[in-house]
Amino acid sequence: MGKLTILTSKVLIGVAVCVGAGVVGSATASADPSAFSSLSCSCQRTAPAGSPARQDAIARGIRQGLSDWPAVAG
């Protein structure tokens, strides 16, 4: 019975150390109440879907995207 008692006490002490380390090592979970307060949008209002202004803006964006491609060395 002596070895069993020593083994049991070692196991209990090991479990207590692990649990204590887990409690002490865990970070407190706190959320910033205004996590997105620094985000803002300075965009202009968009034109309604299907309007000529919207289609012009899309075409302008496509043209700009295609013109910004790097030249292919051949």
N, C-alpha and C positions, 0 to 999 in steps of 0.2 A: 504493500500500500504506500510505502514511502516514495517510490519512484512515480507512481501515478499522481500523488499529491503535488510533487515537484513539477511534473509535466503539466498538470492542470494549472498550477499557479503561473508557470512560464507562458502558457497559451493565453491566459487571461490578461497578464501584463502586456503581452505582445498586442493583443486586440485593443487594450486600452490605449497603448501608445499610438497605434495606427488610427484609431478613432480620434484621439486628441490631436494628432497631426493634421488629420483631415479637417477638423473643426477650426483649428488655428490657421491652417494654410488656405482655407477657402476665402475668396474675396467676397465682400458684401456686394450684393446686386442692387445697384441704385441707378435709376434712369435719370437722364437730364430732362427736366420738364419741357425744355424748349430745344430739343435736339435739332430741329430743322428751322430754327428762327433766323439763322444766317442766310438761308436760301431765299432768293427772291427772283422774280422774273421781270426783265425789262423789255420783254417782247412787245411788239405792237399787236394790236388786235388783228386776227386773221380774217380774211375774206370768207364769206360763206362758201360751202362746198359747191362746185360746179360753176362758180362765177368766173367771168373772164379774168378778173384780177388774180384769182387763185390759180387759174391755169397758166397765166403769164409768170407767176412766181415759181411754179413748178418747172416750167420750161427754162426759166432763167437759172434755176438751181441745177438742172441737168446740164445745161450748156457750161456753167461754171465748173461743175464737177468733171466734165469731159476735157475742158481746156486745162485743167490743173494736173492731168496725168503726166508723168515724166516721159521724156522722149525715149523711144526704144532704140538702143544702139544696134545697128545691123551689120 
